[in-house]
Amino acid sequence: GKIAILGGLQGEGKSYIALDIALTILDGGVLPDGTKAEKSNVAILGFEDDLKSTQKGRALSLGHTGKGLLTLDWSKMKTSLVASDPLVLRKLEQIIRENDLKLMVFDTFSSMMSGVNDSKSTQVRPILLDLAKISEETGCCFLFLMHMSKRTEMTSQIHQLAGSFEYSAVARAMHFIAPQKDEDGDETDTKVFFNVKN
């Protein structure tokens, strides 16, 4: 298990892409790169209202039934989901092992960082290393959905994620989604899904 990141500006379709990938793995279908996925159990950890119904609607629009998808709506839990809390990390590990999960999507990961200064490496890195350890020991890949920064002075794509550079340092793979630009440099309605780190 490794940590992967899917980044993009808000509203670019990160949730749909992640859901499509998760359901393809759940069904043992063909992934975007043409490889056939090994049929495995997957989960979406979300924080929006009526998560199960929302994900079912999205799954149908993507051509999937959504049957068998584990949706974890933390907004209905009695405890807050904070990645720095050891009890929360143990609960996540328990859920992974009980359901034999091979992929868990965090939509969005920033919702787990309450009370953490997201730009401070000293606060972010220990949390990421704890999650990386759980991912490695359970064999479950963690896919973090994250917002990209609008800072135009960044010359490297790998540093365009909002928050600490530790995210890109710890992640095994990173993909971004962004609008395709026309010949004049204007954004179009077409989205481009591309690899940044692998």
Secondary structure, 3 states (H helix, E strand, C coil): CCEEEEEECCCCCHHHHHHHHHHHHHHCCECCCCCECCCCEEEEEECCCCHHHHHHHHHHHCCCCCCCCEEEEHHHCCCCCCCCCHHHHHHHHHHHHHHCEEEEEEECHHHHCCCCCCCCHHHHHHHHHHHHHHHHHHCCEEEEEEEECCCCCCCCHHHCECCCCHHHHHCCEEEEEEEEECCCCCEEEEEEEEEEEC
